[in-house]
Amino acid sequence: MYIQMVESNDRATERGIERQVLDSESRYYGGTIDPFSGVAWVNHTTGTPTDMCFWGAALSNPDSTYYRDETLLERLRLASEFVLRHQHSDGSISPGWTNYHSPPDTAFVVVGYSQLYQLLNQQDWAPLKPVLDNMRLFLERTIPVMLTGGCHTPNHRWVLCAALGFLHEIFGIEEAVQRAEQWLAEGIDITPDGEWTERSNGIYNAVSDIMLIHAARLLNRPELLEPVRLNLRMMVYLVHPTGEIVTDYSGRQDLGSKHGLSSYYLPYAIMAKLDQDPIFAGMAAWADSDLTDPGVCSVNALVRLLLEPELQQTIGTTDALPSQYEVMLNEHFGRERYVSQMENVGHYGRISHSRMHTDFGAPVARIRDGETSVTVMTEVAPFFALRHGEVRLLAVQLASYFNPGYVPMQNMTRLPQGYRLTGEQKKGYYGPVPSADLPATASSSISPWYLLPHQTRTLTHEQTFRVGAEVLQTDRGWTLHLTGEEPQDIMMQLSFVFGSEGELSCEDGIETSDGSILWKGGKLRYSCGEDWLEIDGGEMGHLAATVREAKMPENCKIVLVNFMTPFDKTLNITLSPSLV
């Protein structure tokens, strides 16, 4: 693992050198250009600090071809000067994508920059001094914003705690510990089954994990490792056989997108070493196989391995990991009890620049049988997803014109051969504002709609729409049994979303203007390589090609089934026998 990481770090070093701006007249002089935007940034992902970590790890490591390379050292010095020039006067940075003068994005950089500073500071090499002076000055300038700055999202709190811990370690400021304690006093946002608020298996789970690992050590709070253990144990069941993470129900931007395990390498490696846990070690080995380079600035694995050489000896094998399981996450979590307390908090369900994440703790079922991997989920558009060898059925989702858009399932219970899901939506109308509540503008020449106290209107003619889905395992695959009754004559649409890489054929279907298929009947077959699945149950109950507010993902193959309420509909999914 270690040697491969050193080699990948050298390759990343070369790529960064090619992207560094050496024109002294350029505003980006010394920075490395982000290939996606064509701009040099000071952020922890596509920014110059990430390339600095690659370069610094190479310069510090006798196993690197760039060890103590004076040309690379000069490049590092120029980069450190660029970072200083683009730091705001309040000590913060702006990452480029959003969040200007951002305390949490500054904290991400502080976490990575601090570790690189500590690694370089260990080297007995006098020419490093200008770089070290620049880096220390940058970190010192961040102290005010770290001591006073706020956040947007749940995981930001733990990033800020880790950053404050590093600043305490480097500068000895007790105020940093006190500020971190304020964030920690809010409590830890994780279910007993190990799910963080944001349900972000692809990105922010790993962020929370590594940041709390740092905070536990730096703030002398070993109890912070327990939620990390919970999440790392949960993630064992949230990876497809190919190493692709389950992102079908995420509450963040990784929703439905493809992510590997690489960001989990450090949390698993560190906790495997600490706990001597073979499962964690096996997951670290799996994550290591997904690493194309040591990682972005805040989680550069090689920098950490050089700071903690004992981690280089982590030995694990994926043979220790389960390949047959069925688990229902959050099955016993009292989510309704927590959600019901929101009315008493005082925020009335509104939050700025973030979201409430009321789907936190919603049940998710994961079933794996060798190369077949199934997810049954609630509180998101899809309720079912399946991988079968190379076949990717990315989502099965139900949409309606009742409250136009997807109908999320809210509850899940076990059945002998599967799961029962139910969803409910309500929609009504609102009477006139009572005369006693009318504002003065109502009787003036202009009465803006937004000045009326809409909260005082009386609800009338409220309608309730309930749907159900039984997801049942069979000898040959899966059966989906869908039901819905009133109101009658609601146009429904069931969508099957497949990976673009496979071949799709349909016995009786119509292609829409956007390339989707309206499936009227007969067999539907999707194949990829030697693997395939077949589905029956097509229907053309109406001709609508789309449902308003039910946006389909891009670069996928979409099959649509149209029907009307009331419905009692069964679809059978048959899997190719070689993997069943």
C-alpha positions as a Python dict, from the first residue, in 0.01 Angstrom:
ca = {
    (1, 'M'): (0, 0, 0),
    (2, 'Y'): (269, 248, 104),
    (3, 'I'): (494, 203, -201),
    (4, 'Q'): (199, 239, -438),
    (5, 'M'): (100, 557, -257),
    (6, 'V'): (450, 702, -289),
    (7, 'E'): (445, 630, -662),
    (8, 'S'): (100, 784, -709),
    (9, 'N'): (212, 1088, -509),
    (10, 'D'): (507, 1134, -746),
    (11, 'R'): (270, 1121, -1043),
    (12, 'A'): (42, 1376, -877),
    (13, 'T'): (348, 1592, -811),
    (14, 'E'): (431, 1590, -1182),
    (15, 'R'): (75, 1686, -1276),
    (16, 'G'): (82, 1978, -1033),
    (17, 'I'): (416, 2105, -1165),
    (18, 'E'): (267, 2117, -1515),
    (19, 'R'): (-25, 2329, -1391),
    (20, 'Q'): (171, 2585, -1186),
    (21, 'V'): (161, 2943, -1313),
    (22, 'L'): (515, 3080, -1355),
    (23, 'D'): (424, 3409, -1520),
    (24, 'S'): (517, 3670, -1258),
    (25, 'E'): (265, 3914, -1410),
    (26, 'S'): (-27, 3677, -1360),
    (27, 'R'): (-267, 3715, -1069),
    (28, 'Y'): (-222, 3339, -1022),
    (29, 'Y'): (159, 3347, -1008),
    (30, 'G'): (276, 3050, -802),
    (31, 'G'): (-66, 2889, -789),
    (32, 'T'): (-170, 2571, -966),
    (33, 'I'): (-456, 2592, -1214),
    (34, 'D'): (-772, 2395, -1141),
    (35, 'P'): (-834, 2206, -1467),
    (36, 'F'): (-1211, 2231, -1424),
    (37, 'S'): (-1232, 2610, -1398),
    (38, 'G'): (-902, 2733, -1536),
    (39, 'V'): (-848, 2932, -1214),
    (40, 'A'): (-598, 2889, -930),
    (41, 'W'): (-771, 2866, -593),
    (42, 'V'): (-684, 2835, -225),
    (43, 'N'): (-914, 2548, -135),
    (44, 'H'): (-868, 2198, -1),
    (45, 'T'): (-981, 1999, -307),
    (46, 'T'): (-887, 2145, -646),
    (47, 'G'): (-675, 2425, -499),
    (48, 'T'): (-305, 2494, -468),
    (49, 'P'): (-282, 2359, -108),
    (50, 'T'): (-359, 2011, -242),
    (51, 'D'): (-66, 2025, -484),
    (52, 'M'): (150, 2164, -205),
    (53, 'C'): (72, 1852, -1),
    (54, 'F'): (181, 1629, -290),
    (55, 'W'): (501, 1830, -329),
    (56, 'G'): (575, 1852, 42),
    (57, 'A'): (524, 1478, 91),
    (58, 'A'): (760, 1409, -201),
    (59, 'L'): (1029, 1647, -72),
    (60, 'S'): (1013, 1491, 276),
    (61, 'N'): (1020, 1128, 173),
    (62, 'P'): (1348, 944, 97),
    (63, 'D'): (1141, 691, -103),
    (64, 'S'): (1030, 961, -349),
    (65, 'T'): (1216, 1048, -668),
    (66, 'Y'): (1166, 1412, -566),
    (67, 'Y'): (1326, 1382, -222),
    (68, 'R'): (1491, 1717, -142),
    (69, 'D'): (1466, 1826, -504),
    (70, 'E'): (1562, 2195, -497),
    (71, 'T'): (1366, 2279, -813),
    (72, 'L'): (1049, 2138, -655),
    (73, 'L'): (1131, 2324, -333),
    (74, 'E'): (1132, 2650, -530),
    (75, 'R'): (794, 2559, -676),
    (76, 'L'): (665, 2498, -324),
    (77, 'R'): (793, 2836, -209),
    (78, 'L'): (612, 3013, -493),
    (79, 'A'): (294, 2824, -408),
    (80, 'S'): (316, 2922, -41),
    (81, 'E'): (346, 3286, -145),
    (82, 'F'): (43, 3253, -373),
    (83, 'V'): (-161, 3114, -82),
    (84, 'L'): (-60, 3406, 139),
    (85, 'R'): (-153, 3662, -126),
    (86, 'H'): (-498, 3510, -173),
    (87, 'Q'): (-579, 3486, 197),
    (88, 'H'): (-834, 3751, 296),
    (89, 'S'): (-750, 4016, 553),
    (90, 'D'): (-980, 3845, 804),
    (91, 'G'): (-772, 3527, 772),
    (92, 'S'): (-1029, 3332, 572),
    (93, 'I'): (-1023, 3194, 219),
    (94, 'S'): (-1292, 3168, -48),
    (95, 'P'): (-1292, 2823, -209),
    (96, 'G'): (-1419, 2942, -546),
    (97, 'W'): (-1737, 2741, -590),
    (98, 'T'): (-1935, 2938, -325),
    (99, 'N'): (-1899, 3023, 47),
    (100, 'Y'): (-1696, 3344, 22),
    (101, 'H'): (-1485, 3438, 327),
    (102, 'S'): (-1575, 3091, 455),
    (103, 'P'): (-1475, 2976, 805),
    (104, 'P'): (-1547, 2606, 736),
    (105, 'D'): (-1365, 2602, 403),
    (106, 'T'): (-1074, 2777, 572),
    (107, 'A'): (-1087, 2503, 836),
    (108, 'F'): (-1052, 2233, 569),
    (109, 'V'): (-735, 2404, 447),
    (110, 'V'): (-607, 2452, 804),
    (111, 'V'): (-641, 2077, 871),
    (112, 'G'): (-436, 1983, 564),
    (113, 'Y'): (-193, 2274, 581),
    (114, 'S'): (-120, 2208, 949),
    (115, 'Q'): (-23, 1847, 883),
    (116, 'L'): (200, 1947, 593),
    (117, 'Y'): (358, 2219, 807),
    (118, 'Q'): (427, 1965, 1082),
    (119, 'L'): (579, 1720, 835),
    (120, 'L'): (807, 1982, 678),
    (121, 'N'): (900, 2117, 1019),
    (122, 'Q'): (1036, 1772, 1112),
    (123, 'Q'): (1287, 1782, 827),
    (124, 'D'): (1640, 1883, 911),
    (125, 'W'): (1678, 2088, 592),
    (126, 'A'): (1755, 2460, 620),
    (127, 'P'): (1630, 2554, 267),
    (128, 'L'): (1275, 2478, 384),
    (129, 'K'): (1268, 2780, 616),
    (130, 'P'): (1105, 3032, 374),
    (131, 'V'): (825, 2784, 301),
    (132, 'L'): (776, 2708, 670),
    (133, 'D'): (765, 3078, 755),
    (134, 'N'): (499, 3139, 490),
    (135, 'M'): (291, 2843, 599),
    (136, 'R'): (311, 2934, 967),
    (137, 'L'): (207, 3292, 885),
    (138, 'F'): (-95, 3165, 690),
    (139, 'L'): (-201, 2944, 980),
    (140, 'E'): (-147, 3221, 1234),
    (141, 'R'): (-367, 3454, 1029),
    (142, 'T'): (-651, 3200, 1039),
    (143, 'I'): (-673, 3205, 1418),
    (144, 'P'): (-928, 3491, 1442),
    (145, 'V'): (-1168, 3338, 1190),
    (146, 'M'): (-1135, 2995, 1349),
    (147, 'L'): (-1212, 3139, 1692),
    (148, 'T'): (-1518, 3334, 1575),
    (149, 'G'): (-1641, 3174, 1251),
    (150, 'G'): (-1957, 2975, 1200),
    (151, 'C'): (-2069, 2698, 969),
    (152, 'H'): (-2345, 2587, 730),
    (153, 'T'): (-2371, 2210, 761),
    (154, 'P'): (-2347, 1946, 1035),
    (155, 'N'): (-2008, 1811, 928),
    (156, 'H'): (-1858, 2162, 923),
    (157, 'R'): (-1864, 2161, 1303),
    (158, 'W'): (-1628, 1866, 1322),
    (159, 'V'): (-1398, 2017, 1057),
    (160, 'L'): (-1378, 2334, 1265),
    (161, 'C'): (-1302, 2127, 1577),
    (162, 'A'): (-1016, 1948, 1401),
    (163, 'A'): (-876, 2278, 1270),
    (164, 'L'): (-897, 2434, 1615),
    (165, 'G'): (-718, 2131, 1756),
    (166, 'F'): (-430, 2170, 1510),
    (167, 'L'): (-401, 2542, 1585),
    (168, 'H'): (-385, 2460, 1954),
    (169, 'E'): (-114, 2202, 1892),
    (170, 'I'): (97, 2439, 1679),
    (171, 'F'): (45, 2770, 1861),
    (172, 'G'): (-61, 2659, 2209),
    (173, 'I'): (-370, 2887, 2220),
    (174, 'E'): (-622, 2769, 2479),
    (175, 'E'): (-899, 2974, 2318),
    (176, 'A'): (-895, 2723, 2031),
    (177, 'V'): (-982, 2440, 2271),
    (178, 'Q'): (-1257, 2650, 2428),
    (179, 'R'): (-1409, 2725, 2087),
    (180, 'A'): (-1398, 2357, 1992),
    (181, 'E'): (-1573, 2268, 2317),
    (182, 'Q'): (-1856, 2503, 2219),
    (183, 'W'): (-1911, 2309, 1898),
    (184, 'L'): (-1883, 1973, 2074),
    (185, 'A'): (-2138, 2084, 2333),
    (186, 'E'): (-2404, 2062, 2060),
    (187, 'G'): (-2377, 1682, 2077),
    (188, 'I'): (-2297, 1420, 1815),
    (189, 'D'): (-2541, 1375, 1525),
    (190, 'I'): (-2530, 1002, 1459),
    (191, 'T'): (-2779, 716, 1494),
    (192, 'P'): (-2698, 399, 1692),
    (193, 'D'): (-2650, 221, 1358),
    (194, 'G'): (-2383, 472, 1256),
    (195, 'E'): (-2556, 712, 1020),
    (196, 'W'): (-2456, 1078, 1018),
    (197, 'T'): (-2714, 1354, 965),
    (198, 'E'): (-2630, 1415, 601),
    (199, 'R'): (-2659, 1047, 497),
    (200, 'S'): (-2369, 1117, 262),
    (201, 'N'): (-2189, 788, 217),
    (202, 'G'): (-1991, 919, -78),
    (203, 'I'): (-1847, 1236, 79),
    (204, 'Y'): (-1936, 1368, 421),
    (205, 'N'): (-1943, 1049, 628),
    (206, 'A'): (-1571, 1015, 568),
    (207, 'V'): (-1522, 1387, 642),
    (208, 'S'): (-1692, 1357, 980),
    (209, 'D'): (-1495, 1041, 1056),
    (210, 'I'): (-1145, 1173, 990),
    (211, 'M'): (-1213, 1511, 1149),
    (212, 'L'): (-1336, 1355, 1472),
    (213, 'I'): (-1035, 1122, 1471),
    (214, 'H'): (-813, 1432, 1464),
    (215, 'A'): (-1026, 1610, 1724),
    (216, 'A'): (-1016, 1309, 1958),
    (217, 'R'): (-636, 1312, 1960),
    (218, 'L'): (-576, 1687, 1954),
    (219, 'L'): (-840, 1778, 2213),
    (220, 'N'): (-779, 1471, 2431),
    (221, 'R'): (-1137, 1351, 2379),
    (222, 'P'): (-1108, 976, 2305),
    (223, 'E'): (-1486, 937, 2337),
    (224, 'L'): (-1514, 1111, 1999),
    (225, 'L'): (-1385, 792, 1839),
    (226, 'E'): (-1697, 597, 1926),
    (227, 'P'): (-1923, 761, 1662),
    (228, 'V'): (-1642, 706, 1412),
    (229, 'R'): (-1644, 335, 1492),
    (230, 'L'): (-2023, 325, 1448),
    (231, 'N'): (-2004, 481, 1103),
    (232, 'L'): (-1713, 270, 987),
    (233, 'R'): (-1899, -45, 1092),
    (234, 'M'): (-2210, 72, 907),
    (235, 'M'): (-2015, 144, 588),
    (236, 'V'): (-1912, -221, 561),
    (237, 'Y'): (-2269, -279, 435),
    (238, 'L'): (-2289, 24, 207),
    (239, 'V'): (-2046, -70, -67),
    (240, 'H'): (-2133, -261, -382),
    (241, 'P'): (-1914, -559, -481),
    (242, 'T'): (-1732, -337, -733),
    (243, 'G'): (-1622, -98, -457),
    (244, 'E'): (-1878, 166, -558),
    (245, 'I'): (-2039, 327, -254),
    (246, 'V'): (-2418, 329, -211),
    (247, 'T'): (-2519, 693, -270),
    (248, 'D'): (-2882, 639, -377),
    (249, 'Y'): (-3030, 809, -70),
    (250, 'S'): (-2772, 1078, 15),
    (251, 'G'): (-2880, 1412, 160),
    (252, 'R'): (-2593, 1593, -15),
    (253, 'Q'): (-2440, 1641, -359),
    (254, 'D'): (-2317, 1282, -385),
    (255, 'L'): (-2681, 1170, -428),
    (256, 'G'): (-2692, 907, -699),
    (257, 'S'): (-2338, 980, -818),
    (258, 'K'): (-2047, 739, -842),
    (259, 'H'): (-1800, 736, -552),
    (260, 'G'): (-1537, 488, -441),
    (261, 'L'): (-1392, 413, -100),
    (262, 'S'): (-1072, 618, -131),
    (263, 'S'): (-1180, 889, 114),
    (264, 'Y'): (-1228, 622, 382),
    (265, 'Y'): (-871, 496, 362),
    (266, 'L'): (-733, 707, 646),
    (267, 'P'): (-1025, 656, 890),
    (268, 'Y'): (-1015, 280, 836),
    (269, 'A'): (-636, 256, 850),
    (270, 'I'): (-610, 466, 1167),
    (271, 'M'): (-890, 283, 1347),
    (272, 'A'): (-763, -59, 1229),
    (273, 'K'): (-429, 20, 1389),
    (274, 'L'): (-586, 156, 1704),
    (275, 'D'): (-845, -121, 1753),
    (276, 'Q'): (-659, -410, 1585),
    (277, 'D'): (-983, -473, 1398),
    (278, 'P'): (-954, -708, 1095),
    (279, 'I'): (-1275, -572, 939),
    (280, 'F'): (-1143, -216, 953),
    (281, 'A'): (-810, -338, 813),
    (282, 'G'): (-993, -517, 531),
    (283, 'M'): (-1190, -202, 449),
    (284, 'A'): (-865, -1, 454),
    (285, 'A'): (-719, -244, 199),
    (286, 'W'): (-1030, -210, -17),
    (287, 'A'): (-1016, 169, 9),
    (288, 'D'): (-647, 171, -75),
    (289, 'S'): (-718, -13, -401),
    (290, 'D'): (-937, 282, -502),
    (291, 'L'): (-674, 550, -437),
    (292, 'T'): (-543, 713, -755),
    (293, 'D'): (-338, 959, -548),
    (294, 'P'): (-299, 1021, -173),
    (295, 'G'): (-598, 1256, -163),
    (296, 'V'): (-684, 1623, -132),
    (297, 'C'): (-518, 1864, 108),
    (298, 'S'): (-741, 1801, 410),
    (299, 'V'): (-709, 1422, 391),
    (300, 'N'): (-376, 1358, 220),
    (301, 'A'): (-302, 1000, 323),
    (302, 'L'): (72, 1006, 249),
    (303, 'V'): (130, 1314, 464),
    (304, 'R'): (-44, 1133, 751),
    (305, 'L'): (151, 811, 691),
    (306, 'L'): (479, 1005, 700),
    (307, 'L'): (372, 1173, 1025),
    (308, 'E'): (266, 836, 1170),
    (309, 'P'): (503, 579, 1014),
    (310, 'E'): (338, 297, 1208),
    (311, 'L'): (35, 334, 978),
    (312, 'Q'): (251, 219, 689),
    (313, 'Q'): (242, -129, 843),
    (314, 'T'): (-137, -162, 836),
    (315, 'I'): (-207, -506, 693),
    (316, 'G'): (-554, -613, 588),
    (317, 'T'): (-730, -830, 336),
    (318, 'T'): (-1074, -801, 181),
    (319, 'D'): (-1117, -1172, 256),
    (320, 'A'): (-1226, -1064, 604),
    (321, 'L'): (-1524, -869, 465),
    (322, 'P'): (-1875, -1016, 437),
    (323, 'S'): (-2014, -1094, 91),
    (324, 'Q'): (-2350, -1232, 210),
    (325, 'Y'): (-2571, -1020, 432),
    (326, 'E'): (-2908, -857, 486),
    (327, 'V'): (-2927, -562, 724),
    (328, 'M'): (-3188, -294, 791),
    (329, 'L'): (-3023, 23, 912),
    (330, 'N'): (-3210, 245, 1158),
    (331, 'E'): (-3481, -20, 1198),
    (332, 'H'): (-3524, 62, 1566),
    (333, 'F'): (-3429, 430, 1558),
    (334, 'G'): (-3705, 650, 1707),
    (335, 'R'): (-3700, 899, 1420),
    (336, 'E'): (-4065, 1005, 1457),
    (337, 'R'): (-4007, 1096, 1820),
    (338, 'Y'): (-3724, 1330, 1725),
    (339, 'V'): (-3905, 1489, 1429),
    (340, 'S'): (-4214, 1552, 1642),
    (341, 'Q'): (-4005, 1775, 1873),
    (342, 'M'): (-3922, 2023, 1594),
    (343, 'E'): (-4229, 2237, 1663),
    (344, 'N'): (-4097, 2314, 2012),
    (345, 'V'): (-3752, 2427, 1901),
    (346, 'G'): (-3856, 2762, 1757),
    (347, 'H'): (-3701, 2761, 1408),
    (348, 'Y'): (-4032, 2658, 1243),
    (349, 'G'): (-3852, 2429, 1002),
    (350, 'R'): (-3656, 2709, 836),
    (351, 'I'): (-3278, 2729, 813),
    (352, 'S'): (-3060, 2954, 598),
    (353, 'H'): (-2791, 2827, 358),
    (354, 'S'): (-2848, 2465, 459),
    (355, 'R'): (-3133, 2221, 518),
    (356, 'M'): (-3295, 2053, 816),
    (357, 'H'): (-3214, 1695, 711),
    (358, 'T'): (-3536, 1557, 861),
    (359, 'D'): (-3461, 1236, 669),
    (360, 'F'): (-3185, 1168, 924),
    (361, 'G'): (-3228, 815, 1054),
    (362, 'A'): (-3477, 700, 789),
    (363, 'P'): (-3462, 322, 740),
    (364, 'V'): (-3249, 167, 465),
    (365, 'A'): (-3219, -203, 384),
    (366, 'R'): (-2907, -350, 228),
    (367, 'I'): (-2894, -700, 83),
    (368, 'R'): (-2589, -860, -73),
    (369, 'D'): (-2560, -1204, -224),
    (370, 'G'): (-2216, -1238, -379),
    (371, 'E'): (-2210, -1012, -686),
    (372, 'T'): (-2572, -901, -641),
    (373, 'S'): (-2629, -591, -429),
    (374, 'V'): (-2970, -438, -347),
    (375, 'T'): (-3075, -121, -165),
    (376, 'V'): (-3430, -54, -41),
    (377, 'M'): (-3469, 298, 93),
    (378, 'T'): (-3701, 567, 225),
    (379, 'E'): (-3732, 948, 222),
    (380, 'V'): (-3576, 990, -123),
    (381, 'A'): (-3708, 964, -479),
    (382, 'P'): (-3589, 605, -544),
    (383, 'F'): (-3713, 323, -325),
    (384, 'F'): (-3518, 41, -490),
    (385, 'A'): (-3179, 2, -659),
    (386, 'L'): (-2987, -304, -771),
    (387, 'R'): (-2644, -411, -893),
    (388, 'H'): (-2601, -754, -1051),
    (389, 'G'): (-2249, -809, -1173),
    (390, 'E'): (-2200, -538, -1434),
    (391, 'V'): (-2572, -455, -1448),
    (392, 'R'): (-2663, -129, -1276),
    (393, 'L'): (-3029, -54, -1207),
    (394, 'L'): (-2959, 280, -1047),
    (395, 'A'): (-3309, 368, -933),
    (396, 'V'): (-3673, 264, -935),
    (397, 'Q'): (-3885, 565, -843),
    (398, 'L'): (-4254, 654, -836),
    (399, 'A'): (-4389, 994, -945),
    (400, 'S'): (-4740, 1136, -959),
    (401, 'Y'): (-4941, 1441, -1054),
    (402, 'F'): (-5101, 1458, -708),
    (403, 'N'): (-4830, 1679, -564),
    (404, 'P'): (-4631, 1688, -886),
    (405, 'G'): (-4300, 1510, -846),
    (406, 'Y'): (-4166, 1198, -683),
    (407, 'V'): (-4354, 1018, -408),
    (408, 'P'): (-4100, 930, -137),
    (409, 'M'): (-4161, 630, 86),
    (410, 'Q'): (-4157, 729, 451),
    (411, 'N'): (-4186, 400, 638),
    (412, 'M'): (-4039, 53, 600),
    (413, 'T'): (-4118, -273, 779),
    (414, 'R'): (-3984, -624, 733),
    (415, 'L'): (-4176, -898, 555),
    (416, 'P'): (-4080, -1268, 546),
    (417, 'Q'): (-3922, -1232, 201),
    (418, 'G'): (-3861, -859, 181),
    (419, 'Y'): (-3995, -520, 285),
    (420, 'R'): (-4315, -319, 294),
    (421, 'L'): (-4284, 53, 223),
    (422, 'T'): (-4552, 320, 255),
    (423, 'G'): (-4569, 683, 154),
    (424, 'E'): (-4826, 952, 220),
    (425, 'Q'): (-4877, 1298, 73),
    (426, 'K'): (-5133, 1566, 162),
    (427, 'K'): (-5247, 1862, -40),
    (428, 'G'): (-5522, 2113, 34),
    (429, 'Y'): (-5646, 2465, -22),
    (430, 'Y'): (-5656, 2777, 191),
    (431, 'G'): (-5942, 3012, 271),
    (432, 'P'): (-5938, 3392, 298),
    (433, 'V'): (-5731, 3570, 558),
    (434, 'P'): (-5960, 3654, 854),
    (435, 'S'): (-6051, 4023, 851),
    (436, 'A'): (-5897, 4079, 1194),
    (437, 'D'): (-5562, 3962, 1060),
    (438, 'L'): (-5553, 4168, 741),
    (439, 'P'): (-5264, 4418, 719),
    (440, 'A'): (-5312, 4785, 634),
    (441, 'T'): (-5192, 4720, 279),
    (442, 'A'): (-5499, 4503, 215),
    (443, 'S'): (-5720, 4814, 208),
    (444, 'S'): (-5474, 5031, 18),
    (445, 'S'): (-5448, 5074, -357),
    (446, 'I'): (-5187, 4796, -377),
    (447, 'S'): (-5196, 4477, -169),
    (448, 'P'): (-4887, 4262, -229),
    (449, 'W'): (-4943, 3889, -191),
    (450, 'Y'): (-4626, 3855, 14),
    (451, 'L'): (-4754, 4095, 282),
    (452, 'L'): (-5059, 3885, 360),
    (453, 'P'): (-5038, 3668, 674),
    (454, 'H'): (-5085, 3336, 495),
    (455, 'Q'): (-5033, 3142, 816),
    (456, 'T'): (-5379, 3255, 934),
    (457, 'R'): (-5567, 3100, 641),
    (458, 'T'): (-5793, 2803, 715),
    (459, 'L'): (-5713, 2474, 544),
    (460, 'T'): (-5995, 2339, 325),
    (461, 'H'): (-6059, 2029, 112),
    (462, 'E'): (-5737, 1856, 208),
    (463, 'Q'): (-5673, 1536, 15),
    (464, 'T'): (-5454, 1245, 125),
    (465, 'F'): (-5272, 1019, -121),
    (466, 'R'): (-5123, 694, 6),
    (467, 'V'): (-4902, 453, -184),
    (468, 'G'): (-4746, 123, -89),
    (469, 'A'): (-4469, -93, -227),
    (470, 'E'): (-4380, -450, -135),
    (471, 'V'): (-4025, -537, -237),
    (472, 'L'): (-3997, -915, -230),
    (473, 'Q'): (-3703, -1144, -302),
    (474, 'T'): (-3775, -1446, -523),
    (475, 'D'): (-3579, -1748, -640),
    (476, 'R'): (-3497, -1570, -965),
    (477, 'G'): (-3473, -1205, -858),
    (478, 'W'): (-3718, -953, -712),
    (479, 'T'): (-4086, -859, -730),
    (480, 'L'): (-4220, -506, -687),
    (481, 'H'): (-4586, -488, -586),
    (482, 'L'): (-4726, -131, -598),
    (483, 'T'): (-5063, -14, -466),
    (484, 'G'): (-5253, 314, -449),
    (485, 'E'): (-5623, 398, -436),
    (486, 'E'): (-5757, 748, -381),
    (487, 'P'): (-5791, 1011, -509),
    (488, 'Q'): (-5888, 843, -834),
    (489, 'D'): (-5758, 935, -1179),
    (490, 'I'): (-5413, 1049, -1068),
    (491, 'M'): (-5158, 1003, -1345),
    (492, 'M'): (-4869, 793, -1214),
    (493, 'Q'): (-4526, 720, -1360),
    (494, 'L'): (-4280, 455, -1250),
    (495, 'S'): (-3926, 509, -1377),
    (496, 'F'): (-3643, 258, -1413),
    (497, 'V'): (-3303, 427, -1436),
    (498, 'F'): (-3021, 217, -1583),
    (499, 'G'): (-2652, 287, -1632),
    (500, 'S'): (-2569, 426, -1975),
    (501, 'E'): (-2306, 157, -2035),
    (502, 'G'): (-2554, -131, -2089),
    (503, 'E'): (-2782, -239, -2373),
    (504, 'L'): (-3158, -189, -2337),
    (505, 'S'): (-3429, -365, -2539),
    (506, 'C'): (-3806, -346, -2506),
    (507, 'E'): (-4070, -560, -2680),
    (508, 'D'): (-4335, -285, -2692),
    (509, 'G'): (-4222, 71, -2624),
    (510, 'I'): (-4219, 423, -2761),
    (511, 'E'): (-3913, 647, -2752),
    (512, 'T'): (-3979, 1001, -2625),
    (513, 'S'): (-3821, 1320, -2753),
    (514, 'D'): (-3559, 1311, -2474),
    (515, 'G'): (-3460, 950, -2541),
    (516, 'S'): (-3659, 781, -2263),
    (517, 'I'): (-3876, 479, -2343),
    (518, 'L'): (-4248, 467, -2263),
    (519, 'W'): (-4292, 96, -2198),
    (520, 'K'): (-4632, -36, -2309),
    (521, 'G'): (-4588, -408, -2240),
    (522, 'G'): (-4398, -728, -2304),
    (523, 'K'): (-4050, -794, -2173),
    (524, 'L'): (-3787, -532, -2092),
    (525, 'R'): (-3425, -649, -2098),
    (526, 'Y'): (-3110, -469, -1986),
    (527, 'S'): (-2770, -633, -2028),
    (528, 'C'): (-2410, -540, -1963),
    (529, 'G'): (-2136, -783, -2054),
    (530, 'E'): (-2251, -1132, -1964),
    (531, 'D'): (-2496, -1010, -1701),
    (532, 'W'): (-2860, -912, -1757),
    (533, 'L'): (-3198, -858, -1601),
    (534, 'E'): (-3550, -882, -1741),
    (535, 'I'): (-3864, -707, -1617),
    (536, 'D'): (-4231, -759, -1701),
    (537, 'G'): (-4520, -526, -1616),
    (538, 'G'): (-4513, -249, -1875),
    (539, 'E'): (-4827, -35, -1915),
    (540, 'M'): (-4944, 271, -2107),
    (541, 'G'): (-5226, 408, -1894),
    (542, 'H'): (-5166, 764, -2018),
    (543, 'L'): (-4937, 938, -2266),
    (544, 'A'): (-4749, 1189, -2047),
    (545, 'A'): (-4376, 1158, -2117),
    (546, 'T'): (-4278, 1338, -1797),
    (547, 'V'): (-4416, 1436, -1458),
    (548, 'R'): (-4360, 1796, -1357),
    (549, 'E'): (-4097, 1833, -1081),
    (550, 'A'): (-3975, 1474, -1139),
    (551, 'K'): (-3644, 1547, -1307),
    (552, 'M'): (-3465, 1248, -1455),
    (553, 'P'): (-3087, 1205, -1416),
    (554, 'E'): (-2864, 1273, -1716),
    (555, 'N'): (-2645, 1021, -1899),
    (556, 'C'): (-2867, 730, -1802),
    (557, 'K'): (-3110, 501, -1982),
    (558, 'I'): (-3466, 565, -1866),
    (559, 'V'): (-3773, 342, -1898),
    (560, 'L'): (-4113, 479, -1794),
    (561, 'V'): (-4433, 293, -1700),
    (562, 'N'): (-4754, 502, -1703),
    (563, 'F'): (-5068, 407, -1511),
    (564, 'M'): (-5359, 562, -1321),
    (565, 'T'): (-5505, 539, -973),
    (566, 'P'): (-5641, 318, -839),
    (567, 'F'): (-5361, 72, -911),
    (568, 'D'): (-5251, -270, -790),
    (569, 'K'): (-4948, -343, -1000),
    (570, 'T'): (-4682, -615, -995),
    (571, 'L'): (-4349, -607, -1177),
    (572, 'N'): (-4113, -904, -1176),
    (573, 'I'): (-3736, -859, -1205),
    (574, 'T'): (-3552, -1170, -1323),
    (575, 'L'): (-3172, -1184, -1291),
    (576, 'S'): (-2928, -1372, -1509),
    (577, 'P'): (-2868, -1710, -1341),
    (578, 'S'): (-2488, -1707, -1334),
    (579, 'L'): (-2485, -1466, -1039),
    (580, 'V'): (-2810, -1549, -860),
}
